[in-house]
Amino acid sequence: MKPSSTFRIIGLGLLAGAFNLLVFPYFSMMMGGHQLLDTRFFYNPQSVAGLLSDLGEDGRRWYLWMSGLADMLYPLFYGRLFLELARLATPRKSLHKMAWLAPLADVAENMFTFSMLLVFPSFIPALAYLGSFFNGTKWLAVGLFLSWLLFAAVAKIIRRLDPKRHDANY
């Protein structure tokens, strides 16, 4: 692995960690401690309508800032981190595309959250259903990617331990 790749992975990992440990908890605190929609696996229109109502005007303003700015940047960071990890795991470029599935679904979900916040107090249940679909897709894609990454890492270790099996390229 090149030193520049190592520094990119470390830097992106630290950046993603800062978002998870500092930025998102701060926004959640500013929203009265409410659970962000992104952290749920799926959600329904009733729970979204309740959340948006419970947030109050100040909480919705914070959520609007978070979903429109921080939560749109975050998928770029962790998407690039996933890509660097995929490149480390395999030279097959076709598999590198898998690294962007979760971030793209995350951006789509964020756009629906942003839209729901913009139209409030009006509420369009279809936006909540679509946001939930993309949110669930994001979490499934993260799980699949991390499972594949683990498999690829184990396969790479086995190939290094047993050079006779080097012909398999995952």
TORGU-945415 format. One record per residue (C-alpha): z negated, x, y negated. Coordinates in nm, 3 decimals, decimal comma. Layout:
[drenkol [Z X Y]]
...
This chain:
[drenkol [0,000 0,000 0,000]]
[drenkol [0,091 0,129 -0,345]]
[drenkol [-0,192 0,188 -0,593]]
[drenkol [-0,024 -0,053 -0,838]]
[drenkol [-0,038 -0,329 -0,574]]
[drenkol [-0,403 -0,256 -0,511]]
[drenkol [-0,484 -0,276 -0,882]]
[drenkol [-0,284 -0,602 -0,914]]
[drenkol [-0,468 -0,758 -0,621]]
[drenkol [-0,807 -0,648 -0,751]]
[drenkol [-0,727 -0,758 -1,107]]
[drenkol [-0,590 -1,097 -1,001]]
[drenkol [-0,883 -1,145 -0,764]]
[drenkol [-1,129 -1,073 -1,044]]
[drenkol [-0,942 -1,307 -1,277]]
[drenkol [-0,937 -1,588 -1,019]]
[drenkol [-1,305 -1,525 -0,949]]
[drenkol [-1,387 -1,545 -1,321]]
[drenkol [-1,215 -1,883 -1,340]]
[drenkol [-1,408 -2,012 -1,038]]
[drenkol [-1,745 -1,868 -1,135]]
[drenkol [-1,735 -1,895 -1,516]]
[drenkol [-1,455 -2,101 -1,669]]
[drenkol [-1,455 -2,410 -1,448]]
[drenkol [-1,836 -2,437 -1,426]]
[drenkol [-1,850 -2,410 -1,807]]
[drenkol [-1,602 -2,694 -1,848]]
[drenkol [-1,790 -2,900 -1,590]]
[drenkol [-2,113 -2,841 -1,784]]
[drenkol [-1,942 -2,943 -2,108]]
[drenkol [-1,830 -3,261 -1,931]]
[drenkol [-2,186 -3,356 -1,846]]
[drenkol [-2,187 -3,192 -1,501]]
[drenkol [-1,921 -3,425 -1,360]]
[drenkol [-1,720 -3,306 -1,060]]
[drenkol [-1,366 -3,209 -1,158]]
[drenkol [-1,087 -3,395 -0,980]]
[drenkol [-0,945 -3,060 -0,865]]
[drenkol [-1,252 -2,993 -0,653]]
[drenkol [-1,209 -3,309 -0,447]]
[drenkol [-0,980 -3,320 -0,146]]
[drenkol [-0,845 -3,667 -0,229]]
[drenkol [-0,953 -3,933 -0,476]]
[drenkol [-0,874 -4,297 -0,547]]
[drenkol [-0,790 -4,477 -0,873]]
[drenkol [-1,133 -4,644 -0,888]]
[drenkol [-1,320 -4,312 -0,879]]
[drenkol [-1,086 -4,165 -1,143]]
[drenkol [-1,129 -4,468 -1,372]]
[drenkol [-1,506 -4,441 -1,329]]
[drenkol [-1,504 -4,068 -1,402]]
[drenkol [-1,289 -4,103 -1,713]]
[drenkol [-1,512 -4,381 -1,842]]
[drenkol [-1,835 -4,193 -1,761]]
[drenkol [-1,714 -3,877 -1,937]]
[drenkol [-1,721 -4,040 -2,278]]
[drenkol [-1,500 -3,927 -2,564]]
[drenkol [-1,638 -3,571 -2,585]]
[drenkol [-1,620 -3,519 -2,209]]
[drenkol [-1,262 -3,644 -2,196]]
[drenkol [-1,170 -3,411 -2,483]]
[drenkol [-1,316 -3,114 -2,291]]
[drenkol [-1,138 -3,226 -1,974]]
[drenkol [-0,811 -3,258 -2,167]]
[drenkol [-0,849 -2,899 -2,292]]
[drenkol [-0,941 -2,776 -1,948]]
[drenkol [-0,658 -2,954 -1,764]]
[drenkol [-0,401 -2,871 -2,031]]
[drenkol [-0,485 -2,506 -2,078]]
[drenkol [-0,721 -2,332 -1,835]]
[drenkol [-0,621 -2,536 -1,531]]
[drenkol [-0,252 -2,475 -1,601]]
[drenkol [-0,301 -2,098 -1,626]]
[drenkol [-0,520 -2,069 -1,317]]
[drenkol [-0,241 -2,156 -1,066]]
[drenkol [-0,030 -1,875 -1,213]]
[drenkol [-0,308 -1,625 -1,148]]
[drenkol [-0,398 -1,731 -0,797]]
[drenkol [-0,030 -1,790 -0,713]]
[drenkol [0,046 -1,431 -0,806]]
[drenkol [-0,259 -1,318 -0,607]]
[drenkol [-0,132 -1,512 -0,305]]
[drenkol [0,212 -1,354 -0,349]]
[drenkol [0,067 -1,002 -0,362]]
[drenkol [-0,138 -1,074 -0,049]]
[drenkol [0,170 -1,214 0,127]]
[drenkol [0,367 -0,902 0,035]]
[drenkol [0,088 -0,691 0,175]]
[drenkol [0,083 -0,893 0,496]]
[drenkol [0,455 -0,900 0,572]]
[drenkol [0,784 -0,765 0,440]]
[drenkol [0,959 -1,098 0,516]]
[drenkol [1,050 -1,247 0,179]]
[drenkol [1,105 -1,591 0,327]]
[drenkol [0,731 -1,609 0,397]]
[drenkol [0,643 -1,496 0,046]]
[drenkol [0,760 -1,834 -0,083]]
[drenkol [0,471 -1,999 0,098]]
[drenkol [0,236 -1,831 -0,152]]
[drenkol [0,361 -2,063 -0,429]]
[drenkol [0,321 -2,398 -0,251]]
[drenkol [-0,045 -2,448 -0,345]]
[drenkol [-0,006 -2,338 -0,709]]
[drenkol [0,296 -2,565 -0,758]]
[drenkol [0,107 -2,861 -0,612]]
[drenkol [-0,188 -2,769 -0,836]]
[drenkol [0,029 -2,772 -1,149]]
[drenkol [0,169 -3,113 -1,050]]
[drenkol [-0,183 -3,248 -0,996]]
[drenkol [-0,292 -3,107 -1,332]]
[drenkol [-0,003 -3,280 -1,508]]
[drenkol [-0,113 -3,615 -1,364]]
[drenkol [-0,475 -3,551 -1,466]]
[drenkol [-0,358 -3,456 -1,815]]
[drenkol [-0,145 -3,771 -1,833]]
[drenkol [-0,437 -3,994 -1,729]]
[drenkol [-0,653 -3,838 -1,998]]
[drenkol [-0,382 -3,886 -2,261]]
[drenkol [-0,330 -4,258 -2,193]]
[drenkol [-0,700 -4,344 -2,163]]
[drenkol [-0,840 -4,612 -2,222]]
[drenkol [-0,525 -4,744 -2,059]]
[drenkol [-0,517 -4,666 -1,690]]
[drenkol [-0,216 -4,637 -1,461]]
[drenkol [-0,331 -4,630 -1,096]]
[drenkol [-0,001 -4,469 -0,984]]
[drenkol [-0,095 -4,156 -1,183]]
[drenkol [-0,421 -4,132 -0,988]]
[drenkol [-0,246 -4,181 -0,653]]
[drenkol [0,014 -3,916 -0,736]]
[drenkol [-0,251 -3,676 -0,869]]
[drenkol [-0,453 -3,724 -0,552]]
[drenkol [-0,145 -3,665 -0,335]]
[drenkol [-0,071 -3,333 -0,507]]
[drenkol [-0,438 -3,236 -0,506]]
[drenkol [-0,462 -3,294 -0,130]]
[drenkol [-0,134 -3,109 -0,083]]
[drenkol [-0,278 -2,816 -0,279]]
[drenkol [-0,586 -2,793 -0,057]]
[drenkol [-0,380 -2,824 0,262]]
[drenkol [-0,143 -2,552 0,135]]
[drenkol [-0,435 -2,324 0,050]]
[drenkol [-0,576 -2,371 0,399]]
[drenkol [-0,239 -2,310 0,565]]
[drenkol [-0,170 -2,004 0,353]]
[drenkol [-0,510 -1,848 0,419]]
[drenkol [-0,476 -1,923 0,793]]
[drenkol [-0,132 -1,764 0,798]]
[drenkol [-0,265 -1,467 0,600]]
[drenkol [-0,547 -1,416 0,849]]
[drenkol [-0,300 -1,440 1,139]]
[drenkol [-0,064 -1,191 0,970]]
[drenkol [-0,349 -0,948 0,901]]
[drenkol [-0,470 -0,962 1,263]]
[drenkol [-0,112 -0,917 1,388]]
[drenkol [-0,067 -0,616 1,161]]
[drenkol [-0,389 -0,459 1,289]]
[drenkol [-0,283 -0,517 1,651]]
[drenkol [0,058 -0,359 1,584]]
[drenkol [-0,110 -0,053 1,436]]
[drenkol [-0,345 -0,023 1,732]]
[drenkol [-0,063 -0,070 1,983]]
[drenkol [0,255 0,094 1,849]]
[drenkol [0,453 -0,025 2,155]]
[drenkol [0,441 -0,379 2,014]]
[drenkol [0,578 -0,269 1,678]]
[drenkol [0,900 -0,468 1,730]]
[drenkol [0,730 -0,798 1,635]]
[drenkol [0,759 -0,851 1,261]]
[drenkol [0,553 -1,142 1,127]]
